[in-house]
Amino acid sequence: MSDTVIKIENVSKQYRLGEIGTGTISHDLNRWWARIRGKEDPFLKVGQVNDRTTKSTSDYVWALRDINAEIKKGEVWGVIGRNGAGKSTLLKILSQVTTPTTGNIYIKGKMASLLEVGTGFNGELTGRENVFLNGAILGMNRREIARKLDEIVEFAGVEKYIDTPLKRYSSGMSIRLAFAVAAHLDTDILILDEVLAVGDAGFQRKCLGKMDEVSKNEGKTILFVSHNLTQVQNLCKYGLLLENGTLKFSGGVTAALTEYVMSSKTQNKIDLRKLPRAGTKSFETNLLEIEFEDGRMEIMEGESLSFIITVEFLQPIKEVIVGFNMKDALDNILVECRTSASFPKLDITEPGIYKFKVTYAPPLSAGIYSLSVGSRCLSGHLEYVPSVTNIEITPKPDELEEWNKSSAGIVRTPSSWELIK
């Protein structure tokens, strides 16, 4: 159809594992001989699904496999999935940074992409020079860029540093300027890959507002990758869910997020040792796993969430604290719970593996929140695993359905009302 701006047909991407290179002479000869005979590349027939949790037994892996999608003008799509699902690979193919192994993509209109901090920027050039350089790469002429320059600089909040070389910018300043260029110049399609994770909370809200504005008022098509499901829910109307390189769901964003959260529930136990850590290096504790009761990571407003945190203590420790928090889309901690609420001074006298069961009813309105866990010792060592999983809180049935959907406010607490005539 004429309003389709991105069409993805049977797109697959295969990578060879191990050392970077073109492969071996035998592989090249086999491919050449197959091509001479008009046969299919023999190495496209091999390869494993891109499941990063299992050990590979093949030299090849399919980062994407048979992806089909059609995106129309003015639509805002969220691309979601676990780490390694193929989200960034798909956006790189759409941005023409890399080519698909098989399949075709069709793009109608000018495209701007922000795949990582500093994409398309030169550290030796000033902020002003980089705006003109990036605009030229996007197909704008100097007059068009100059007309938008003041607006771009004001939005990015880097007026004081606009004539300073970019290499002296912080990562946050760089991404602010890069986003401002992409959002303000005359492009038809905007592709963003986790770029808002760098900015501060205020700038994230500003960016989300700008993306909503350009999609509605200017008709720009947006593809947005984020692990922050609340941001995806608030910004996007449609969702693509990728799992191990395959397209698991394509459709409305609410249905896509529900499918994603439901698929996460099959992981009754989450191995914390496989997840990135923050805090100080602890030689005293080791966070092992978190196990959800009945695999439930979805609760209704006012219901309790129940799970077990397993911790290994490597030596006797005084005054241990184990806890968790729940964060919103802007990474703000909304609630935090600690063992000190029940054990003011918890001493571990014998090394070993201990389990902590917690039951808690979050006083939060409906939405999707990220759960993080951590432990702290009297010595000051902090072991912290951020964004272990997402917790979905669904609204209660309500006669005033539209009011309930608005979800005004973050905190929902019980209250007693009395009608006085």
Beta strands, then each sheet from edge to edge (+ up, - down):
strand 1: 4-16
strand 2: 48-49
strand 3: 60-72
strand 4: 76-80
strand 5: 102-107
strand 6: 111-114
strand 7: 189-193
strand 8: 221-225
strand 9: 238-243
strand 10: 246-252
strand 11: 269-271
strand 12: 278-279
strand 13: 285-292
strand 14: 298-300
strand 15: 305-313
strand 16: 317-327
strand 17: 333-338
strand 18: 346-348
strand 19: 352-360
strand 20: 367-376
strand 21: 382-394
sheet 1: 2+ 3+ 1- 5+
sheet 2: 6+ 7+ 8+ 4+ 9+ 10-
sheet 3: 11+ 13- 15+ 19-
sheet 4: 12+ 21- 14-
sheet 5: 12+ 21- 20+ 16- 17+
sheet 6: 12+ 21- 20+ 16- 18+
end
